[in-house]
Structures are given as C-alpha cells and as structure tokens.
Amino acid sequence: MAVLLFLHIAGAVLLVGNIVTAAFWHWLAQRTRSAEIVHFSAKTVMKADLAFTLPGILLIVGSGAAMAERSGYGGAFDWLALSLLLFGLTGVIWVAVLLPLQRSMIRHSAEALDTGVIPRAYTRALLNWYVFGTAAVLLPVAVLFLMVAKPF
C-alpha cells in the first residue's frame, strides 16, 4: 500500500505542479506581447500537459483505484466520492474546453508570427482559457484538500 500511496502522491504533485506552473509561465509570456514568445508558450503548455499532466492523471487514477479496491471501499458518498466527482469534472473541463482552446491559441498565435500582431481570436481564446483554467486548477486543489483532510 505504501508504494501505491507514493505513486498517488507523485501523480498529484505532477498534476497540480504542472497546471499551476504552466499557467504562471503562460501568463508571463502573454505580458511580453511578443508573437514569438506567445506562440512558443502556447505550444509548450500543450507539450507540458502531455509530459506531466497526463502521466499525473494516470498515476492518480491507477494508484487510487488500486488503493480503493484493496481497502474494500464500498462506494458511499463521502470525501472519496466527492473527490472523484470533482476530479471527473476537472477532466471534462480539460478535454471539452481547455484542450480545444489551447489548440486554438496555438493556431492563432502562429498567425501572429507572420503579422507581428496577436489576433483578437487568440485573446478571446486566452480569456476563456484563463476562466476555465482557473476552475481546472481550483478543482484539483479542492480534491487534494479532501484527500488529505478526509472531512466526512
């Protein structure tokens, strides 16, 4: 069980660490208003999701399922059920909203490389990415709290 718990915590560190760090660096890149830096940042956020967020999710889900099965979890609505619900909602936001927005930002920032001007479509996608991204950061942080505190 100790190995599974370690893998679970390592997955949480990868997930939460990457989503917070990537958002911070992407925000800093936007402040430069440089088409090259903005485009590089948009592409790098997507790469970081594949390199860190996705493995973090896989570690969390795999180790979490194994620990729940080994502990004989009965499925009552408790801190674990709420955690799973919030984690699933995070996944829906990521797949249905954030990934398409990130692809859009990559596409629109590539246009800016030719013109030197960041298009309005990029800015709209970025603002939506900030709004939904904030939710996709806060939800896993809430899950992290529930996993540690086990309040009910």
C-alpha positions as CSV (number, residue, x, y, z in Angstrom):
1,M,0.0,0.0,0.0
2,A,2.9,2.4,0.7
3,V,4.1,2.1,-3.0
4,L,0.6,2.9,-4.2
5,L,0.3,5.8,-1.9
6,F,3.7,7.1,-3.1
7,L,2.5,6.8,-6.7
8,H,-0.7,8.6,-5.8
9,I,1.1,11.5,-4.2
10,A,3.6,11.6,-7.1
11,G,0.7,11.8,-9.5
12,A,-0.8,14.7,-7.5
13,V,2.5,16.5,-7.5
14,L,2.8,16.2,-11.2
15,L,-0.7,17.2,-11.9
16,V,-1.1,20.2,-9.6
17,G,2.5,21.3,-10.0
18,N,2.3,21.3,-13.8
19,I,-1.1,23.0,-14.1
20,V,-0.1,25.8,-11.7
21,T,3.4,26.3,-13.2
22,A,2.3,26.1,-16.8
23,A,-0.5,28.7,-16.2
24,F,2.0,31.0,-14.5
25,W,4.6,30.8,-17.2
26,H,1.9,31.2,-19.9
27,W,0.6,34.3,-18.1
28,L,4.2,35.7,-18.0
29,A,4.6,35.0,-21.8
30,Q,1.4,36.9,-22.6
31,R,2.7,40.0,-20.8
32,T,5.5,40.3,-23.3
33,R,3.1,40.7,-26.2
34,S,5.8,39.1,-28.4
35,A,4.3,36.9,-31.1
36,E,7.3,34.5,-30.9
37,I,7.2,34.2,-27.1
38,V,3.4,33.9,-27.0
39,H,3.4,31.2,-29.7
40,F,6.2,29.3,-28.0
41,S,4.3,29.4,-24.7
42,A,1.1,28.2,-26.3
43,K,2.8,25.2,-27.8
44,T,4.8,24.5,-24.7
45,V,1.7,24.4,-22.4
46,M,0.3,21.7,-24.6
47,K,3.6,19.8,-24.5
48,A,3.7,20.1,-20.7
49,D,0.2,18.7,-20.4
50,L,1.3,15.6,-22.4
51,A,4.6,15.3,-20.5
52,F,3.4,16.0,-16.9
53,T,-0.4,16.4,-16.6
54,L,-1.4,13.2,-18.4
55,P,1.1,11.0,-16.5
56,G,0.0,12.6,-13.3
57,I,-3.6,11.8,-14.1
58,L,-2.7,8.2,-15.0
59,L,-0.8,7.8,-11.7
60,I,-3.6,9.2,-9.7
61,V,-6.3,7.1,-11.3
62,G,-4.3,3.9,-11.4
63,S,-3.0,4.0,-7.9
64,G,-6.2,5.5,-6.5
65,A,-8.3,2.7,-8.0
66,A,-5.9,0.1,-6.7
67,M,-5.9,1.6,-3.1
68,A,-9.7,1.8,-3.1
69,E,-10.0,-1.8,-4.2
70,R,-7.5,-3.0,-1.7
71,S,-9.2,-1.1,1.1
72,G,-12.6,-2.5,0.3
73,Y,-14.2,0.9,-0.5
74,G,-17.9,0.4,-0.5
75,G,-18.9,3.4,-2.7
76,A,-20.8,5.5,0.0
77,F,-21.0,9.3,-0.7
78,D,-18.1,10.5,1.3
79,W,-14.9,12.5,0.8
80,L,-13.7,10.0,-1.8
81,A,-16.9,10.1,-3.8
82,L,-16.8,13.9,-3.8
83,S,-13.2,13.8,-4.8
84,L,-13.9,11.5,-7.7
85,L,-16.8,13.7,-8.8
86,L,-14.6,16.9,-8.7
87,F,-11.7,15.1,-10.4
88,G,-14.1,13.9,-13.2
89,L,-15.4,17.4,-13.6
90,T,-11.8,18.6,-14.0
91,G,-11.3,16.1,-16.7
92,V,-14.4,17.2,-18.6
93,I,-13.3,20.8,-18.5
94,W,-9.8,19.8,-19.6
95,V,-10.9,17.6,-22.5
96,A,-14.0,19.5,-23.7
97,V,-12.9,23.1,-23.1
98,L,-9.2,23.6,-22.4
99,L,-7.6,21.4,-25.0
100,P,-9.7,22.9,-27.8
101,L,-8.8,26.4,-26.5
102,Q,-5.1,25.5,-26.4
103,R,-5.2,24.2,-30.0
104,S,-7.0,27.5,-31.0
105,M,-4.3,29.6,-29.2
106,I,-1.6,27.7,-31.0
107,R,-3.3,28.2,-34.3
108,H,-3.9,31.9,-33.8
109,S,-0.5,32.7,-32.3
110,A,1.0,31.1,-35.4
111,E,-0.8,33.7,-37.4
112,A,0.8,36.4,-35.3
113,L,4.2,35.1,-36.3
114,D,3.5,36.4,-39.8
115,T,1.8,39.7,-38.9
116,G,3.5,40.5,-35.6
117,V,0.1,41.3,-34.2
118,I,-1.7,38.9,-31.8
119,P,-5.2,38.4,-33.3
120,R,-8.4,39.1,-31.3
121,A,-9.4,35.4,-31.7
122,Y,-6.3,34.5,-29.8
123,T,-7.1,37.0,-27.0
124,R,-10.7,35.6,-26.8
125,A,-9.4,32.1,-26.5
126,L,-6.9,33.1,-23.9
127,L,-9.5,34.8,-21.7
128,N,-11.7,31.7,-21.9
129,W,-8.6,29.6,-21.1
130,Y,-8.0,31.7,-18.0
131,V,-11.6,31.4,-16.8
132,F,-11.9,27.6,-17.4
133,G,-8.3,27.1,-16.5
134,T,-8.9,28.7,-13.1
135,A,-11.7,26.2,-12.4
136,A,-9.4,23.3,-13.7
137,V,-6.8,24.4,-11.1
138,L,-9.0,25.0,-8.2
139,L,-10.9,21.7,-8.5
140,P,-7.8,19.5,-8.2
141,V,-6.6,21.7,-5.3
142,A,-10.0,21.1,-3.6
143,V,-9.6,17.3,-4.3
144,L,-6.1,17.5,-2.8
145,F,-7.6,19.0,0.4
146,L,-10.3,16.3,0.5
147,M,-7.7,13.6,0.1
148,V,-5.6,14.9,3.0
149,A,-8.4,16.1,5.4
150,K,-11.0,13.4,4.7
151,P,-13.6,15.7,6.3
152,F,-16.5,13.3,6.1
